[in-house]
Amino acid sequence: MKYDITKCETKVMMVIWSADKAVTLTEIMERLQNKYNSPWKPQTVSTFLTRLVKKEILTMRREGRLFLYAPSITKDEALRALLGELSELWCDGEVDFTTALARQDANS
């Protein structure tokens, strides 16, 4: 499955995947700042979260006044999808991307 996730959305997902529970916007902001020294404002991150929910990569639920975000796919699922996309692009889908890299390393 193709997820079409941007670099910025990936950074957001990385901090969400690293959490052991659903997280709020405030927690995501703190994690982004700690991990990436992120200059993003809450509205920017909120926009990324909305896009990720629409792409069905992230789920959102409301608890009182807070919105909690949790991944709907695993990091491994996203990585497999990305490697599949790279294989299609770089190897015409004939072999998986990791096999192509191994072959290139062997020929170097």
C-alpha positions, -999 to 999 in steps of 0.1 A, spaced: 0 0 0 12 35 -8 10 61 20 24 92 3 40 106 34 61 138 33 94 143 51 78 166 76 49 142 82 75 114 87 91 134 115 58 138 131 51 101 128 85 92 142 77 109 175 43 94 176 56 59 169 81 64 197 53 70 222 39 41 242 4 56 242 -18 80 222 -4 116 224 -17 151 225 -6 180 203 13 194 232 32 161 237 40 159 200 53 195 200 76 187 230 89 155 213 95 173 180 114 200 198 135 175 218 143 152 189 145 176 159 148 210 175 117 218 155 108 254 149 72 245 139 43 263 154 13 243 168 -9 252 139 17 238 115 19 205 134 -19 204 136 -20 207 98 4 177 95 -18 157 119 -49 165 100 -33 153 67 -20 121 84 -55 114 97 -70 119 62 -43 96 48 -54 70 74 -18 68 88 -30 83 121 -61 80 142 -76 108 163 -100 106 192 -113 132 215 -111 129 253 -127 158 270 -111 189 255 -80 170 242 -74 153 209 -53 121 212 -33 108 182 -22 73 177 -7 55 146 -29 34 125 1 17 108 33 5 123 67 20 115 76 -13 98 45 -11 76 54 24 65 90 14 59 79 -17 38 56 6 17 84 31 12 109 3 1 82 -10 -23 78 24 -38 116 28 -42 117 -7 -58 91 4 -83 109 36 -91 145 25 -91 142 -12 -101 111 -12 -123 95 -34 -96 116 -64 -107 133 -69 -74 129 -55 -40 149 -25 -31 170 -41 -4 181 -69 -29 190 -42 -54 211 -24 -29 229 -57 -19 236 -64 -56 250 -29 -61 272 -32 -30 285 -66 -43 294 -51 -77 312 -21 -61 
